Amino acid sequence: MGARVLVVEDDPALRETLVAILVEEGYLVDQAPHGAAALARVSVQMPDVIVLDLMLPIMDGATFVRELCRRGLRASLSILVLTADARMEVKVRQIGVEAALAKPFDLDVLLNEIARLAPA
Amino acid sequence: MRRLITGLGHLNEAILGSDLAGAYIMNVGLSMGAAIEAEYKQFWGIERPFTLDEYAHVIVDLKQKIQGNFSIVSIAPEAVVVRTTSCPFDAFVRQSPSLCFMTSSVFGGIAARNFGWSKVVLHKRIALGDPGCYVTVHLQRTPEAEAAVGREYSPDADQASPDIAEQLRLMDSVRQLRRRLGETSSQWTEVVDGAAEAIAVVDHDRRTSFANARWRDILGIEGGEFVGGQLVYQIHPDDQEAATAAFTQALGGERIRGCPWRMRHRDGSYRDLLGSIGPLRDDDGRIIGALLIARDMTAEHEAQRLKDDFVSAASHELRTPVTTIRALTDIMLRAVDRGATLDPDQLTRRLEIIRQQADRLTRLSTDLIDATQLQAGRLAVRRDPEDLIAAVEASVRQRRDLLEGNDRHRIALTHPPAPVFVALDRMRVEQVLDNLLDNAVKYSPAGGLVRVNVAVDQQAARVSISDDGIGVPAEDLPHLFEPFYRGANAPTHGFSGLGLGLYVSKALIEAHGGDIVVASDGRGTTFTLVLPLGQDRV
């Protein structure tokens, strides 16, 4: 435990919920409402895992991932994408992430995935 | 058909081979539209009539625009400068299609008829590649020309300078060819022109030698304008390579189906075509060109794109609240399973979120159902005399209840002391008020004040809802009540929604004989719901 997780989600209620759940699980949790804010957070504190929504305002999830690659930060963290659209599968594969879950997801599945991606 | 195309091929060979694409069409005559002239005068700051030198530059300039090249605008005879004008290119063509082809020096002769200038001196040849070359002309006034003003112009090849005489002779042979062709092909032209598919023919040099009405319609071109242009230049740059390869194959005798090409309309937009291309042979079986038959898929593709966007947005809008509800119930159930005691504040907060998300889903499904009913013309209201103030109070009370706990917004309500009875469907009016209040809260910052005011005069009762939020950009205002429309600044501020709420709200109030109007100065927005009292006043 104690791994750092960054939650990037534009919907305030879902973001608040995810943060609350992960804090309860013992993670060190940071949050951002969109890709641009997430980049700012990453530059302050590198997370171990990013929980990322793809449909985001200002800077969407795919652009955010590309930005991480461009800055050479991609290799040192894992990304779990949350999608609301089943047809996003192609896009998820294109941007290349460690894991993806379709909304709504089972809480246990989410927590297992994050535990798997977070360093022991 | 084949005969027609063959004939056209010969015709165009004659025309194009002679570098006379311009002269060919020029015999329709020159008449510069007054609006075009005015545009150029305004741009150049000229108030007097044009000199012919200036006219010549206008012509070259127009031609360049039509070809999609840079624009040459200069009134100094020797100077060629690259500039753009404020002239709306499309309007030129609509008003004066014949202008498009005023490129050869014969132009001067025609100009003489109309404007009383005569002697044409070839001023400058500008080789631009396609089609052939263009010239700027320098025109001189002569006494003969002044005498000829207003009289019928009939060019006399014997009297003309060698350059002009050559062109006039070619023009004449073109005219004869056209006449001969017209006699045999008019019925075929009708058939091909009436076809639902776009049909065009390109010759061995990839120049368009024929295009039917549908094709011209798709590209926004008129009359014979297509003749002689390199077809590939009208194709989207990304598709040009594939198109060129297909032309080569077709001219080599192959038939290729299912070619998806985007072609540029005159207005600059691209049309999605799906076509096939194959060889066109003459009576002896020789390949004389390639025949293209295509369908315009733009509307279908656009409809599909809108549908995809909607499904994607709806999916996101519906799944996000469900995800929150699911995650919160999961974690609370886990706590119960483990026998843990839930912190009362935390429990309250989580249940509140669940309620908000459930309300959000209810509103979404109501909007979706109402929008469907509305589009089917089945959205009805049942009006009874009701106190409007009571309805507004109920909506405000309900919204305040929802806001309680986070304390981020305040709602101030002002209204006249006496009840205001209006014939209304109370449930529907409350739905509209709820929607407007939800927007006001959503689009204004934490701590913001939402002001609700009820006013009444002889004609109507008005409920205005004002916020001090991000406002609505002026360009969005006219579209705000369109279905699926979302303000350009909504996504950047992270606001979700399907763009149905205002559409449905306006329809509901219109069903009451009223209206919703919106005003925004970029800092805050006011929606005013107007319900006429009329004879309905109780």
Interface residues (C-beta under 8 A of the other chain):
Chain A: D10 D11 A13 L14 E16 T17 L18 A20 I21 E24 P33 H34 M55 L56 P57 I58 L82 A84 D85 A86 R87 K103 P104 F105 D106 L107 D108 L110
Chain B: V311 S312 S315 H316 R319 T320 P321 V322 T323 T324 I325 R326 A327 L328 D330 I331 R334 Q346 R350 I353 Q356 Q357 P491 T492 H493 G494 S496
